[in-house]
Amino acid sequence: MKTILAMMATATLASAAMAQTMTPTGYVAAAGAGDMYEKQSSQLVLGTTKDAKVRQFAQMMIRDHDKSTADVKVAAAKSGVRPASPRLNADQASMIAQLKAAKGDARDSTYLTQQKMAHEQALALHQGYATSGTAPALKTVAANIAPVVQHHIEMLQAM
């Protein structure tokens, strides 16, 4: 059975490779799904956590991912991309189900573990598209989002 670190490394490498060959529409869809996961998982945890640091982090996730969603939508429009409504991918839906099933401190712990993995994937996605994407407005927004995601990773590591 793979460890969570092995799964994170595999997913991050896959995200980086995918971002380098991703169409503008594919990038917008992946970014939208990532933001949706971040907001849904954070809202779930906000409803139950008693940990002030987890609460503060979850609130920041909702705020920052609302902003990145809005920024990507503006850049998509400038790029002539009409994205479909975002949808969670199978892994993200599974992680939401795991969060719903977890209770108390176990939910907080599961949330933080999932956040680390999701943010590593998001960083690879945004950095990869910023470097190799084909739509200039989307490349710019990806480059602007990447440092925010990196900051989130640093916060998670400190928790």
C-alpha positions, 0 to 999 in steps of 0.5 A: 500500500502506498504511503500518503507521501508516495501518493503525493509525489506521484500526483504532483509529478502527474500534475506537473506533466499534465500542466505542461501539455494542457490546453487553456480549457483544460487548465481552466477546468483543473484550476476550477476543480481545485478551487472547488475542492478547497472551498468545499473541504474548508466549509466542511471543516469550518462546521466542526473544528474546534482548533483555532489554527485549522479554522483560520486556515480554512477561512483563508482557503475559502477567501483565497480560492474565491479570488483565484476562481474569479481571477481565472474566470477573467483570464479565461474570458480574455483568452476566449475560453468558455469553461464548463461549470467546475466539477470535482475529479474522482480523487477530489470527490473521494477526499470530500467523502473521507472528510464527511466520514471523519469526526472531531480531531480525525476530521481536522487531521484528514483535512490537513493531510489532504490540503498538503496533497491538494496544494502540491498538485495545485502548485505543480498545475499553476507553475506548469501552466505559467511556464508552458501554457499557450494562453498569455492571460492564463499564463499570467494568472497561473504565475500570480496564483503559484506564490499564493499556493506556495504560501499555503504550503508553507503555512501547512508545513508550520501547522 
